[in-house]
Amino acid sequence: MTDPHNTSISPAVNEVKGYSKPSHGLFRFIPHAWVPYAELMRLDRLSGFWAFYWHYLIGLGFAINIPPFSSDIDLKALVLLAAHLGLWTTVFRGITCTWNDNQDQDFDRQVTRCRVRPIARGAITTVQAHFFTAVQIAVGACILYPFDASTFIHATVDGILLFIYPFLKRCTNYPQVELGFGLSYAIFLVTAMVGKDPLTPLFDPSLNLSARVSKVIEAPLAQSAACLYIAGIIWTVIFDTIYAHQDYLDDLKAGVKGLAVRLGRKRTKPACYVATAVQLYFLVLAGQLAGFGAPYYALSCGGTALLLARMIWVVDLEDGDSCAWAFGPGSRYVGTVIFAGFLADFYSKRYGY
């Protein structure tokens, strides 16, 4: 096995069985030496980008709808905010994926789908990967520079939550839950960006800690945000558990823990149906607490329930391509309909439909 702390790279070490250099998108133009770093950021795999990005778009949809209503945000401002969040998502995902690959490199070498990753195959060393993580963190800080301190605090909390994730695969069968904590936390970061952070009282120096916490707990908008946060966590658990079935047999051999291993192929679908019902409950409750309208309930709630139920029904847990479809296009359909519900609700209020 390659020494994970070896800082020298053999030119031949890239020649790992099953590996082929990506040839689409920016990989057609970037220098060969940059390819492993772009792969660390998963720039060759857009499904994971959307897994992150939908939570930011959902957070944006939530933020513009909660009081005070964002009547000053027009389509141009909305697109610019979404583009800024897309840039942040690209870098933030790169940070967490680089960290994850560094911690999981020994496991990755035992999993067919993962052994061609840059660190696992020896194209990048442990030290180089840590340095690259630090560089990406600096770039991420620059992206968030225009926003206030609470945005940086939320970004830090989010990063910590996702940095913990790879270690949980070693000691618990529920790492997908903690992954949900990190991905869904985007809601709080985005609300802070637009100046509507429901957790603002936590940063009020004029109050003691118990008063800060009480003020947050008692606020309907904070309760609504918490419900949406929980719904996002459950959604993550559903699609990432299905996704993990791609590596089900390899994970069993390597000793990697997770809900796919814990539930097995027979119990995963029933568990996902129950989770869908719970997610729907929290989506409805979030709407009631924040005063959302009919478009939200029809699309973000009803549409989500139908799409998730269908996705769970049709996915074949013994087919890796089918599991990857559920994680990619299947999950994107759900993200689209949730965000569309928020957007429709926003414009119905703005124009009095």
C-alpha positions in Angstrom: 0.0 0.0 0.0 1.3 3.5 -0.8 2.5 5.4 2.2 -0.1 8.2 2.6 2.5 10.5 4.1 5.0 10.1 1.3 5.6 13.4 -0.4 7.2 12.1 -3.6 5.1 11.1 -6.6 6.2 8.6 -9.2 5.1 9.6 -12.8 3.8 6.1 -13.2 1.6 6.2 -10.1 -1.2 7.9 -12.1 -1.4 4.7 -14.2 -4.0 3.0 -11.9 -6.2 0.4 -13.4 -9.6 1.8 -14.2 -8.4 5.4 -14.3 -8.8 7.7 -17.3 -8.2 11.4 -17.3 -11.4 13.4 -17.6 -11.7 14.9 -21.1 -14.9 17.0 -20.8 -15.4 20.7 -19.8 -12.5 22.6 -18.5 -10.4 19.4 -18.4 -9.8 19.9 -22.2 -7.9 23.1 -21.5 -6.2 23.0 -18.1 -2.6 21.9 -17.7 -2.0 18.2 -17.0 -0.5 19.0 -13.6 -3.7 20.7 -12.5 -6.0 17.8 -13.3 -5.6 16.0 -10.0 -6.5 19.2 -8.1 -9.5 19.8 -10.3 -10.5 16.2 -9.6 -10.1 16.8 -5.8 -12.6 19.6 -6.2 -14.9 17.2 -8.1 -15.0 19.6 -11.0 -15.5 16.5 -13.2 -18.6 15.4 -11.3 -21.5 17.9 -11.3 -23.9 15.7 -9.4 -22.2 16.5 -6.1 -22.2 20.2 -6.9 -26.0 20.1 -7.1 -26.2 18.1 -3.9 -24.6 21.2 -2.2 -26.0 23.9 -4.4 -29.7 23.1 -4.0 -29.5 23.7 -0.3 -28.2 27.2 -1.0 -30.9 27.9 -3.6 -33.5 26.6 -1.1 -32.0 28.9 1.5 -32.2 31.8 -0.9 -35.9 31.0 -1.7 -36.6 30.9 2.0 -34.7 34.1 2.8 -36.5 36.2 0.2 -40.0 35.0 1.3 -39.7 35.5 5.1 -40.5 38.9 6.7 -39.5 41.5 6.0 -40.5 40.6 2.5 -37.7 41.2 0.0 -39.6 43.5 -2.4 -36.3 45.2 -3.3 -34.9 42.0 -4.9 -35.7 41.9 -8.6 -34.8 39.1 -11.1 -31.3 40.5 -11.8 -30.4 40.7 -8.1 -31.7 37.2 -7.6 -29.6 35.8 -10.5 -26.5 37.6 -9.2 -27.1 36.2 -5.7 -27.6 32.7 -7.2 -24.3 33.1 -9.2 -22.4 34.2 -6.1 -23.7 31.2 -4.2 -22.7 29.0 -7.2 -19.1 30.3 -7.0 -19.1 29.8 -3.2 -20.5 26.3 -3.6 -17.8 25.3 -6.1 -15.1 26.3 -3.7 -16.7 25.1 -0.5 -17.4 21.7 -2.0 -13.8 21.6 -3.1 -12.6 22.3 0.4 -14.8 19.5 1.9 -14.1 17.0 -0.8 -10.3 17.5 -0.6 -10.5 17.1 3.2 -12.7 14.0 2.9 -10.4 12.3 0.3 -7.4 13.0 2.5 -9.0 11.4 5.5 -10.5 8.5 3.5 -7.5 7.6 1.3 -6.9 4.2 2.9 -10.6 3.3 2.6 -10.7 4.6 -0.9 -8.0 2.2 -2.0 -10.2 -0.7 -1.0 -13.3 0.6 -2.8 -13.5 0.0 -6.6 -15.2 3.3 -7.4 -12.9 5.4 -5.2 -9.5 3.9 -5.7 -8.8 6.2 -8.7 -9.3 9.4 -6.7 -6.1 11.6 -6.8 -4.8 10.9 -3.3 -5.7 7.3 -3.3 -3.9 6.6 -6.6 -0.9 8.7 -5.5 -1.3 11.6 -7.9 -1.3 14.0 -4.9 0.3 13.5 -1.5 -1.2 14.1 1.9 0.8 17.2 2.5 -0.1 18.7 -0.9 -3.8 18.0 -0.3 -3.7 19.7 3.1 -2.0 22.8 1.5 -4.6 22.8 -1.3 -7.3 22.7 1.4 -5.8 25.8 3.0 -5.6 27.6 -0.3 -9.3 26.9 -1.1 -10.3 28.1 2.4 -8.5 31.4 1.7 -10.3 31.7 -1.7 -13.6 31.0 0.1 -13.0 33.7 2.6 -12.4 36.2 -0.3 -15.8 35.1 -1.8 -17.6 35.8 1.5 -15.7 39.1 2.1 -18.5 41.4 1.0 -20.8 40.0 3.7 -21.0 40.6 7.4 -19.3 38.7 10.3 -22.3 36.4 10.9 -21.9 34.9 7.4 -18.3 34.0 8.2 -19.4 32.4 11.5 -22.0 30.3 9.7 -19.5 29.3 7.0 -17.1 28.2 9.7 -19.8 26.2 11.5 -20.8 24.6 8.2 -17.1 23.7 7.5 -16.6 22.1 10.9 -19.8 20.0 10.4 -18.6 18.7 7.1 -15.0 18.2 8.3 -16.3 15.8 11.0 -18.2 13.7 8.4 -15.4 11.4 7.2 -14.5 10.4 10.8 -18.0 9.2 11.5 -17.7 6.5 8.9 -15.3 4.8 11.3 -17.5 4.8 14.4 -21.2 5.1 13.5 -23.7 3.8 11.0 -25.2 7.3 10.7 -22.7 9.5 8.9 -25.4 10.5 6.4 -27.2 12.3 9.2 -24.2 14.4 10.0 -23.6 15.1 6.3 -27.2 16.4 6.3 -26.3 18.7 9.2 -23.6 20.2 7.1 -25.3 20.5 3.7 -28.6 21.8 5.1 -26.8 24.4 7.2 -26.6 26.4 4.0 -30.0 27.8 5.0 -28.6 29.8 7.8 -25.6 31.0 5.8 -27.8 32.4 3.0 -30.3 34.1 5.3 -27.3 35.8 6.9 -26.1 36.9 3.5 -29.4 38.7 2.8 -29.6 40.2 6.3 -32.4 38.0 7.6 -30.5 35.6 9.8 -33.1 34.0 12.2 -30.1 33.2 14.6 -29.1 36.9 14.9 -30.0 37.0 18.6 -27.2 34.5 19.3 -24.7 37.2 18.3 -26.2 39.9 20.5 -23.6 40.9 23.2 -26.2 42.8 25.2 -27.9 39.5 26.2 -26.7 36.6 28.3 -26.4 33.2 26.7 -29.7 31.9 28.1 -31.6 35.0 26.9 -30.1 34.7 23.4 -31.1 31.0 23.1 -34.6 31.7 24.5 -35.1 34.6 22.0 -34.2 32.3 19.1 -36.3 29.3 20.3 -39.4 31.5 20.7 -39.2 33.2 17.3 -41.6 31.7 14.7 -39.1 32.5 11.9 -36.3 30.7 13.7 -38.7 27.8 14.3 -39.6 27.8 10.5 -35.9 27.8 9.6 -35.2 24.9 12.0 -38.0 22.9 10.3 -36.6 23.6 6.9 -33.2 22.7 8.2 -34.5 19.3 9.5 -36.3 18.7 6.2 -33.0 19.3 4.4 -31.2 16.9 6.7 -33.7 14.2 6.0 -33.5 14.8 2.2 -29.8 14.4 2.4 -30.1 11.2 4.4 -32.5 9.7 1.7 -30.4 10.4 -1.4 -27.0 9.8 0.2 -28.1 6.4 1.7 -29.3 5.4 -1.8 -26.1 6.7 -3.3 -24.0 4.6 -0.9 -25.6 1.4 -2.2 -23.2 1.8 -5.2 -20.4 0.7 -2.8 -22.5 -1.6 -0.6 -20.4 -4.8 -1.1 -17.0 -3.0 -1.0 -18.0 -1.1 2.1 -18.9 -4.3 3.8 -15.4 -5.7 3.0 -13.6 -2.5 4.0 -15.5 -2.0 7.2 -16.9 1.4 6.2 -20.0 2.2 8.2 -23.2 3.9 7.0 -26.9 3.7 6.7 -26.7 1.6 3.5 -24.7 -1.0 5.4 -26.9 -0.7 8.5 -30.2 -1.0 6.7 -29.2 -3.4 3.9 -30.9 -3.7 0.6 -34.2 -4.9 2.0 -34.8 -2.2 4.6 -33.5 0.8 2.8 -36.6 1.6 0.7 -39.1 1.3 3.6 -36.9 3.5 5.7 -36.7 6.1 2.9 -40.5 6.1 2.6 -40.9 6.9 6.3 -38.2 9.6 6.0 -40.1 11.1 3.1 -43.2 11.4 5.2 -41.3 13.0 8.0 -39.6 15.4 5.6 -43.0 16.4 4.2 -44.3 17.1 7.7 -41.4 19.5 8.4 -41.8 21.3 5.1 -45.5 21.9 5.8 -44.7 23.1 9.3 -42.0 25.4 8.0 -44.5 27.0 5.7 -47.1 27.4 8.4 -44.7 29.1 10.8 -43.4 31.5 8.1 -46.8 32.2 6.5 -46.0 30.8 3.0 -48.8 30.6 0.4 -50.4 28.0 -1.9 -47.5 27.8 -4.5 -45.1 26.7 -1.7 -47.5 24.0 -0.5 -48.3 22.8 -4.0 -44.7 22.6 -5.3 -42.3 22.6 -2.4 -44.4 20.2 -0.3 -46.7 18.2 -2.7 -44.2 18.1 -5.6 -41.4 16.9 -3.3 -43.5 14.1 -1.8 -44.5 12.8 -5.2 -41.0 13.0 -6.7 -39.3 11.4 -3.8 -41.9 8.6 -3.6 -41.4 7.9 -7.3 -37.6 8.0 -7.0 -37.6 5.5 -4.1 -40.0 3.2 -6.0 -38.0 3.0 -9.3 -34.4 3.0 -8.0 -32.7 -0.4 -8.1 -30.4 -0.6 -5.1 -28.4 -3.4 -6.7 -27.6 -1.3 -9.8 -24.9 1.2 -9.3 -26.1 3.3 -12.3 -29.6 3.4 -10.9 -28.3 4.6 -7.5 -26.2 7.2 -9.2 -29.2 8.4 -11.1 -31.2 8.9 -7.9 -28.3 10.9 -6.4 -27.9 13.0 -9.6 -31.0 13.7 -11.7 -33.4 12.2 -9.2 -32.3 14.5 -6.5 -32.0 17.5 -8.8 -35.7 17.1 -9.7 -36.6 17.4 -6.0 -34.3 20.4 -5.5 -35.8 22.1 -8.5 -39.4 21.7 -7.3 -38.6 22.9 -3.7 -36.9 26.0 -5.0 -39.6 26.5 -7.7 -42.2 26.5 -4.9 -40.3 29.3 -3.0 -39.9 31.3 -6.3 -43.5 31.0 -7.2 -44.6 32.0 -3.8 -42.2 35.1 -3.9 -43.6 36.3 -7.2 -47.2 35.6 -6.3 -46.7 37.9 -3.3 -44.7 40.5 -5.2 -47.2 40.9 -8.0 -50.3 40.1 -6.0 -51.3 36.9 -7.9 
